[in-house]
């Protein structure tokens, strides 16, 4: 979910019936995935270097691309 007023993204925490800010995911995408995109564009290699599942890395790349933080060639803008 996305707040149009402040731009914060949230996810639903079904175990506590609440909303959580997705800051932890944004930090992962920007601080850990983004710097490696200039070096390596293989999903499996990125996943291995980050010690994270490919699905999480893929979602981070999608987040960066949809928010125009990287261009279509997966390099930082």
C-alpha positions as CSV (number, residue, x, y, z in Angstrom):
1,X,0.0,0.0,0.0
2,X,1.1,3.5,-0.7
3,X,0.2,6.8,1.0
4,X,-0.2,9.5,-1.7
5,X,0.2,12.3,0.9
6,X,3.7,11.4,2.2
7,X,4.9,8.7,-0.2
8,X,5.4,6.1,2.5
9,X,4.9,2.5,1.5
10,X,3.2,0.0,3.9
11,X,2.6,-3.7,4.0
12,X,-0.1,-5.6,5.9
13,X,1.1,-7.6,8.9
14,X,-1.6,-10.3,9.2
15,X,-0.1,-11.7,12.4
16,X,-0.8,-8.5,14.2
17,X,-3.6,-7.1,12.0
18,X,-1.7,-3.9,11.4
19,X,0.3,-1.9,8.8
20,X,4.0,-1.8,8.8
21,X,6.2,0.8,7.1
22,X,8.3,-0.9,4.4
23,X,11.4,1.0,5.4
24,X,13.4,-2.1,6.0
25,X,12.7,-3.2,2.4
26,X,13.5,0.2,1.0
27,X,16.8,0.2,2.8
28,X,17.6,-3.3,1.5
29,X,16.8,-2.2,-2.1
30,X,18.7,1.1,-2.0
31,X,21.6,0.3,0.3
32,X,22.4,-3.3,-0.6
33,X,21.0,-4.2,-4.1
34,X,21.4,-0.9,-5.9
35,X,25.2,-0.6,-5.5
36,X,25.7,-4.2,-6.9
37,X,23.6,-3.5,-10.0
38,X,26.5,-1.7,-11.6
39,X,28.7,-4.7,-11.1
40,X,26.5,-7.7,-11.6
41,X,23.1,-8.1,-13.2
42,X,22.6,-11.8,-12.8
43,X,19.8,-12.4,-10.4
44,X,21.3,-15.6,-9.0
45,X,24.7,-14.0,-8.5
46,X,23.1,-11.0,-6.8
47,X,21.1,-13.3,-4.5
48,X,24.3,-15.2,-3.6
49,X,26.3,-12.1,-2.9
50,X,23.5,-10.7,-0.7
51,X,22.7,-14.0,0.9
52,X,19.1,-13.3,0.2
53,X,16.4,-15.3,-1.8
54,X,16.2,-14.5,-5.5
55,X,12.5,-13.5,-5.0
56,X,13.5,-10.8,-2.5
57,X,16.2,-9.4,-4.7
58,X,13.9,-9.4,-7.7
59,X,11.3,-7.5,-5.7
60,X,14.0,-5.0,-4.7
61,X,15.0,-4.4,-8.3
62,X,11.3,-4.0,-9.3
63,X,10.9,-1.5,-6.5
64,X,13.9,0.5,-7.7
65,X,12.7,0.5,-11.3
66,X,9.1,1.4,-10.6
67,X,10.2,4.3,-8.5
68,X,12.6,5.4,-11.3
69,X,15.7,5.0,-9.1
70,X,17.3,2.9,-11.8
71,X,16.9,3.0,-15.5
72,X,15.7,0.2,-17.7
73,X,19.2,-1.2,-18.1
74,X,19.3,-1.7,-14.3
75,X,21.9,0.9,-13.6
76,X,21.5,3.8,-11.1
77,X,20.4,7.1,-12.6
